Structures are given as structure tokens and as C-alpha cells.
Amino acid sequence: MKTMWKKVSVVVLVAVISFVTSIGVVTYIVKHNKGIQVALIEKDGSFDQPVRLTNYASVAAENTDFTYAAEQAVQAVVHIKSVAQSQWAKDDRRYFDPFEYFFGFRGGAPRQQQPRVGFGSGVIISTDGYIITNNHVVESADELEVTLNDNREFRAKIIGADPSTDIALLKIEATDLHTLPFGDSEQLKIGEWVLAVGNPFSFKSTVTAGIVSAKGRSIMTGESDRNKIESFIQTDAAVNPGNSGGALVNTKGELVGINTAIYSETGNFAGYSFAVPISIAGKVVADLKQYGTVQRAQLGVMMTSPQAAKIELKDDKIKMLEGACVVDFAERSPAREAGIETGDVITAVNDIKVKSPSALQEQINKYRPGDKVKIELDRYGTRKVFTVELRNVRGGTEMIGKTDDSGETLGAAFRELTAEQKRAYGVSYGIEVNGISKGKIQDAGIRKGFVIMIVNDQKIETPDDLYKIVDKILKGASEEQGLFIKGFYPNGATRHYAIDLTE
């Protein structure tokens, strides 16, 4: 018995000595060789930080499973081939044209262009064949060919397009297609994993991974359109030519954005890619399907960052560092009528925080004319709340449908010049006003028989050329507010007309 107690005593003694020794060693190390984390959070150290416990609920990056999201996405992403048919080059002329010379176009030897072929991606969003893509993928295309992941091919038609957001809606005749469900792009967090799925360089069904690098990003795209809507999701997922119109998905396999642009000096991926959030793109395609045009709500303000507004308005009383500062108003501004003033910094829309002008654009473009939104703002340090009823581009609250087209607005009928007329007038393009009713053409004083050659510095070869310019203005997708028309009457008298489309 004594031997047993002696052994137990030895074990206990060794344990106590080991414990005391460990405590001593740790204490010595802490005092004489402090770790970075300890040094950072000590009250008497260089920095003052609270102690944080490790988040054991978080998942390490290497444990994230992308396979489900990738499998779902590749089945819903399609390859798009766009073909623009051959046409006479812009500077090609079969004979000297005095009117073209007068208006700035010179003659040249005939030369025919080859068909222009482009490639991009799209995402199936309904089982009956509706596909979302970028406007720049299908713009000016005469033929569209869609190839599914299972190699089936279809001709596609354009249901509608919106240059301001660079989003377009296509339709193919098919059923029981695999689709991607819409996710909530507003719930995306910086650092969250996402997948970019598309057809870079026509390599079909390519999946790349990255994280959300930033949200609400505005980039310089070279566009002069003041109505351009940019509030991109920035990622570091590899995106290259051919990815445009493809899917940005989260790890749940939900569509959260449409890959649209890269920032690069070479034209290929350089670490930065940008996607239109589905909160914007989804509303655009829903409008295009239902109305044939985007129902764009207008707050009626010109805005900039608070820092820039201090300089522009010469107002040092602006307190905020984040938000969208109002510097001016549109002619029929619902925001001004509601009581908002220049110098106000908008900080939230319907309780969703707004940190920049692009973020405000994103929030407003989720709504339609006639919707009422709660606007929170800071006015020189005082929080204020307003309710604003949003309006359409024409200043009303009604929906703009397909019947509200450019032909109805102009109140005139047009036809392309015949070959005989072109020979007689000595021109190679132009359209003739061959019917006038109540509308803008009549109000401007234009008479039947007038030949339109140039509108807003653009050549007019067919009535569609004119309608496209007018449609863009009416839908708020152009910085122009009217038409400047150049042409002549059959007696040779040249005339210029200006038409205001804002009234």
C-alpha cells in the first residue's frame, strides 16, 4: 500500500512541477517576446483594439464547394453568335454627292464590307426560352445564333434592349430549358465567393472563381451618355472577350449579376471584372418583356459625391463624407417638389443605405414611375426624411408602352428614297416625308416631300435610322433632348429644323 501511495505522490509531484514550469515559460515569453496580436491589443501598446474570439462558424476558403453552383450555371449559360450583314462602307459612294459634301461626307471608291461576326454569352432565365445578355453583344446584329450547353442551336430574336444598363432580352423557340434562379445581389458581401460563367474566346462553358472586390462601382467606359447607369459588382474572377452577357453566380448557384466589362490596357483580363447587378438587370428584362421598353423612374436630381459638391457648390456646410449630394434639379423634378434642396446628401432609399451617386442610381432604377420611395438625407448635419413619387422621363407617372413610339410622337410617315429619286436629286441616301399628321414634324413646320439626310449628326438612310434616334431620346437613353434635322426640298432648297422632344 505504501508503495502505491509513493507512486501516486511521485506522479502528482511531476504534474505540479510541469504545470508550474509551463506557466513560468509562458509568462517569460509574454513578457520578453510579445506576439503581434498581444502587442496590438494591449492598452499600453501601440494600438488599442478589443479582444476578438475566433469565429468558429466561418468556413475556410479551401473548404468552399463550387461544384453545385458550377454545374447549375453551365447548363443555363449559352453561347451567342451575332452577325451583321455586309453593307456599303460609310465612306463608299458610287458618285459625287453635293449634299453629302455640304454636310461633311466625301465621296470615295466603292468597297463592300465583309459580314461582322461577334461572340458573347447569355443566361437562360425562363424555361420557354427567354435569355438575358448584354446589349453590346447583340447591338446592330442582323442574325443571332444561340448554342446551348447540349450543343442544340437556335435562331434568336431581340425582344428589347437597354443601352443605359447594357442589358438585352432575347427569345428562342424552345421549352423545358434549364434556368438560373435570381439571387439577391444586394445581399452580396465584399469578400464573398462568386463564379463567372461564360464563353471566353468561344471556349464553351468556362467557369472561373473569385471574390466580390467592391460593390456600387462606376467605371469609365468611354460613353458620353449622361443617363448611363453604372453600379457594378467588381470581382477578381477572370473574365475575357466572349464572357460578356454571361452569368455571375454565388455559391448557391443563384444569378447575382451579368458579366459586362473588364478594366484592362490590353483588352484581356488584368484582374478586374465588372457585372451588372441582377437587382438592375432583372428589372430591365422584366420591363422589356412586359412593356417593350424600360420603365425608368426619375428622381429628377443631378448629383455628385459630397466632397465634389463642396467644391462645386462652394458650400463648406456639407457635413457628410458618403452619399449622393444634390447639386441641381431636372426641369420637372419630383425631388424638388417634395422639398429636397441643393446641398442635401441622400443617404438612404427605403431604408437601404446609399454611399455614392452610383449606389443611388442603382436603388432608384429598381422602381417604376408612380412608385413612392422614402428618401433619407442629411441637410447640414440634420437628418430629414421625404417621400417622393417617382416619374417617367416625360414627367408623368404612367407606364410608357410600345404604342408610345417614335412614329406617334413625330406624327409623320417616312419612306426611303427610291433609286430614281436618288439619281434625280444626286444623292445616295435620305428619307422622304410622305405623310404628315398632328405631331412634332408638323409643329416644326416641316412639309410633305422634305428629304431628311442628317439628324443629330447621324446619316439617315432608312426610317428606322430616324426612329432609333427618337426612341433613344424618349426612353432617356441619350444625352440629347431633341432633334436637329438637315435636309432639302425637291426644289433644291436646303433647310435645318430643330425639334424639342422634352415637351
Secondary structure, DSSP 8 states (H G I E B T S, - for coil): -HHHHHHHHHHHHHHHHHHHHHHHHHHHHHHHS--HHHHHH-TTSS---------TTS--GGG---HHHHHHHHHHEEEEEEEE---B-TT--SS--HHHHHTT-------B---EEEEEEEEE-STTSEEEEEHHHHTT-SEEEEE-TTS-EEE-EEEEEETTTTEEEEE-S--S-----B--GGG--TT-EEEEEE-GGG-TTEEEEEEEEEEEE----S---TT----EEEE-S---TT-TT-EEEETTS-EEEEEEEE--SSSS--S-EEEEEHHHHHHHHHHHHHHSS----B--EEEE-HHHHHHHHT-TT---SSSEEEEEE-TT-HHHHHT--TT-EEEEETTEE--SHHHHHHHHTTS-TT-EEEEEEEETTEEEEEEEE-B-TTS-SS---TTS-HHHHHTEEEEE--HHHHHHHT-S--EEEEEE-SSHHHHHT--TT-EEEEETTEE--SHHHHHHHHHHHHTT-SS--EEEEEEE-TTS-EEEEEEES--
